[in-house]
Amino acid sequence: MSRAPLLVIAAGGTGGHMFPAQALAEVMLERGWRVKLSTDARGARYTSGFPDAVEIEQMASATFARGGLFAKAMVPLRIAAGTLGAAFAMFRDRPDAVVGFGGYPSIPALGAAWMMRLPRMIHEQNGVLGRVNEVFASRVDRVACGTWPTTLPDGIEGVHVGNPVRASVLERAGAGYIAPGDYPMELLVMGGSQGARILSDVVPPAIAALPMEMLRNIRVSHQARDEDGTRVAQYYADNGINADVQPFFHDVPRRMSEAQLVISRSGASSIADLTVIGRPSILIPFAAAAGDHQVANAHGLVEAEAAVLITEAAATPETLTEYIYMILSDGAAALKMANSALALGKPEAAQTLADMVQDIAHKEPAP
């Protein structure tokens, strides 16, 4: 009996890297492949949604973005140790393909695959290459791009596949949109995995300032960091606003499909979910994002008039109130925004990426 082909997925750091990695894993398992995920301890926090059949391998890795001088000095050693560990694991169970989704935790597996000359590729979720993907762009067989256009180094060609979304998102693809009106309405507020404090600061007072005839119909789902959650929940309660405040929503696809409006960072996975499900949004890009990639991510939605973009500098409660009211008071315009978002969606992205994996591995798709 022949051995099932093996894919090693390398990803970590944030949900932005891990969610599309999970989507690819789901498809490859359906196609009869074995799948291993190579990540670090931080990335392992996002693995609860991965199918049980995915083998999780934690490798030593590190980033220059955190820690003092000693910690930074140890980064190359930790990455080297992780790369050797990954290479040893690949000698024992040789992958047919290796795919990196970015983040420092992807270095060991991609580095080992490069040393061993294994079929390998990267997927970049954002409109600007992350640091790790920029290093490996010239050292892989293919560069798949989630956002288009993606700024690439000279001489590097990318393939626009879109950002893969998880099965739980695909189940809600194109879910019917109920335009806002004089009846219960849902608002979903998502801060992403980092830098969400500004949303906790400006969104609650912006919602509280809405006219009472609109406010009485609103229910809010607000994702806030642990340290902000109590005060955010208290603010909503003090202002009589029906709100569910949590540090992380495990049912984002359901909440998004039920929302009349989404207020969010413009991380690549959030943009992908918005376009596959099809919802109007107000986007506040993370100002400190490397290469200002969150602005690049939002570009397509804003151009299609599916979203409103507000910079962090301009994100005051007053400005936000104005835009929330503008969208929720015009059902026809909100429906048009939802349909425009849906038109940009690439629900087939995970299947397309899986085809690319099998192409570089020279494996025929399962019948």
N, C-alpha and C positions, 0 to 999 in steps of 0.2 A: 504493500500500500504506500503510495507516494506521500511525502510530507507536504502539508499545507504550506503555501508560501507565507513568508513572514514580513510584516511591515513594522519598522520601528518609527514611532512618532516622537519627535523631540520638541518639547514646549515647556513653558513655565512662566512664573512671575505673576501674571494677572489673568483674570477671566478672559480678557481680550485675546490672549494667545490660546487659552485652554478650550474655550467653547468651540472654535472651528476645528481644533484638534479632535475634540470629542465627536463632532459631526463626521469627520473623515473616518474615525475609528468605527462608528456605527455602520457606515456603508461598506467598509472593507470586511467587516465581520459577516455582513450579509452576503458578500461575494465569496465567502469561504476562506478568507485569509485569517492567519493568526495576527494579533496586534499586540505590540508592547509599547508602553508609554515611558519615555525616559524624561525624568523631571527631577526637581530638587524638593526639599521639604516644603518650601513656600508654594510651589506649584501643586504639590500633593494635596493641598487644602481644597483644590477645585476638582478633585477626581471623583467626588461622590456621585456625580451624574453619569460617569463612564460606565459602559456595560461591564458586568462582572467578568466577562471573558477576557477583558483587557488586562494584561499583566503589567503592574506598575513597578518600574525600576527607579529607585532614587539614586541619583548620582551627585557627587560633590560638585558644587558650582558656587559662584559668588559674583557680586557686582561691585563696580567701582563707585556706585551711586550712594552707598551707605557705609557707615563705620568710620573710625579714625584712621590715622596713618598706618598703624600696624595692620589693621584689617585690610586696608587697600593693598599693602605690601604682600599680604598673603593671597590675594586674589589669583595671581598667575599660578601659584602652587596648587591652590584648590582646583582650579580649572584643569591643570595638567593631571592631577590625581583623578579627577572625574573622567577625563578623556581616556586615560589608561584603563580605568575601570570599565568604561563603555567598550573599548576595543577588546578587552578580555572577554566580556559578555558576548560580543559579536563573533569572536573566534569560536566560542562554544556553541552558539546558535546563530548561524550566519544569516543576516537579513537579506531579503530579495530587493528591498528598497528602504531608504531612510528619508523621512520628510521632516524638515524643521519649520516651526511656526514662529520663531523669534523668541527673544528673551535670553538672558545669560544661561539659564538652565538648558538651553538647546545646544550650547557649544560642545559639551562632551560627546554626544552622539554624532553630531555633524562632523566634528573634528576626527573622530574615530572612523567614520564612513569615508572621509576624504583620504585619510592615511591608508585605508584598506581598499581604496578605489571601488567602493560599492556604489550602485546606482543611488543617486541622491538628488533632492530638490528642496526648495524652500517655498513657503507661502507667506507673502507679506500682506497683512490685513489692511494697513493704513496707506494713505496717499504718499507717504514719504517712508523710505526704508528705515527700519530700526537699525541700531548700531550693529547688532549681531548679523542680521540679514545682509547688511551692506558689506560686511567682511566676507561672507560666504557667497555673495551673488555671482562672483567670477569663479567660484570653486564648486559649482553644482551643475547638474545636467539641465535643469529647468528652473525658471523663476515664475511662479504663479502669483498673480496680483488680485487682491480682493477689491481694491478701490481703483477706479480708472478715471483719469490717467494717474499712474504712479510715477513719481520722480525716480529714475534709475541712473546708475553710473553710466558713463559713456561706454558704448560697445556692448551693453547688456540689454537683451531683449526680454520683455515680459509677456506673459500670456494672461489676458483678463479672464478670470474664471468666476469672480465674485467671492464673497465671504461665505463659507459653508455655515449653515445653521443647524442646530440640533434637531433631532426628530420631534421633540416636544414643540419646537417652533413650527416645523413643517406641518404638524397636525393642525395648526391654526392658520396656515397660509391662506391669504385672501379671505379671512373670516369677515362676514358681513359687518359693515360699519353702520352703527346707528348714529346719525348726525345729531349734534347737540340741540336741545330744545327745552321746553318747560316741563321737564321730567327728570328723574335721577340721572346724574352724569358722573362718570369716573375720570379722575385725573391720576396719572401714574408719574411719579417723580423718581428718577434714577440718577444717582450720583456717580456710578461707576466704582471701580475698586480703589480709586485714589482721588484726592482733591475734591471731595464732595461737600466740604464745609460751606462753600458759598451758596449752594442750593439750600442748605439748612438755614442759612442766614436770611436769604431773600425770598424764597418761595412761600413760606408760611405767611409773612405779612402781606405779600402780594395777593395771595388768595383771600386773606381776611378782608382786604380792601374792596373786594368785588361787591356789586350791589346785592342787597339782601335777597331780592327775588331770584337771583342766580345762585347765590351762595347756599341757599336752603336746599338746593338740588344736588350739591356737590359732595362726593365722597372721594377722599384722597388716599392713595397708597404711596407712602414716602419712604424711600430707602435712604437711611441716614447712618453715618458711622456710629459705633457704640457710644463714643464720648459725647455725641450730639443728640442721640435718640431721646433721652429723657426730656430735655428742654424743648425739643421740637414737638414731641407728643403733648407736653404741657401747654405749649402755645396754641396748638390746634384746639385742645380741650377748653382752654380759657376763652377762646373765641367761638365756641360752639360749633366747631367744624368736625365733621365725622371723618376721622383719619386713622389709618393703620400704619404705624411707624415701625419699621424693622431694619436691622443692619443688612439683611440680605433676603431677597425674595426668591424662594425656590420654584415659584410658579409664575415667573415673569411672563411667559407666553400667554397664560390665561389672563393675567391682569392687563396685559397690553391689548389683547383681543377685545376686552370689555371696555377699554378706555375710549373716551371721546377726544382726549388730548394727552400727549406725553411730553413731559418736560425733562430734558436729559442732557448729559454730556454727549459728545459726538464721537465716542469710541467706536471702532470699526464694527464690533459685534452688535452694539446698540443700533447702529445705522442699518446693518443687515437685517436685524429683527424687524425694525420699523418698515423696511421696504418689502419684506416677505409677507408680513401680516397686513401692512398698509394702514398707517395711522398718521394723522397730522402731528407735528411736533414743534416745540420751541427748543432750540439747541443752544447750549452755552458751552462752547469748547473750553477744555482745560488749557489755561494760558501757558502753563509750564510744560506742556507736552513737547517732546523732542521734535525739532524741526517744524513745530506748529502743525503737527500732522492732524490734529482734530479739526482744525479749520479746513484742511484739504479733504478730510472725510466728509464734512458737511456740504461741500461745494455742490455736489450733484443734486441733493435734496433741495437746497436753497434755489438753485437755478431752475429746477422743475416746479418751483413754488409749492413744494410739499412741506416745507419747513421754514421757520423764521430763525435767523441766527442773531444772537445777542452776545457780544464780547463780554468777558468778565468785567472789564472796566465800565461797561455801560449797563451791567446787570444790577439795576436798582429795583427795589420793590415797586416803585411807581411805573417804571418802564415795563416790568413784567406784568403788572396788573392790566396795563393797556393792551398788551398782546393777548393775554388770556381772554380778556373780555371780547376783543375783536374776533377771535376764533370761535368762542363758545356762543356768541350772539348771532352768528351767521351760519346757520346749518348748511346752506348750499355751498358756501365757500369752504367750510370744513370738509364736506364730502368730496369736493374737488381736490383738496389737499391730500385726503386719504387715497383717492384714486391715483393721483400723481406719484405718491410714494410707492404704491403697489406696482406701478408701471416700471419702476426702477429695480424691482426685486429680481434676484437670481436664485430662486428656490432650487435650481438644479446644480448649484455650485459644488456641493459635496460629491455628486455623481461625476461632474466634469473633472474634479480634482482626482477622484479615484481612477478615472480613465487615464489620466496623466501618469499616475503612480504605476499602473499596469503597463503603460507604454514604455516607461524607462526601465521597468523590470523585465520587459519582453514577456509578460504573462497575458494570455488571452483572458478576456472576461469570462466569468462562469456562465454556463448556458442558463 
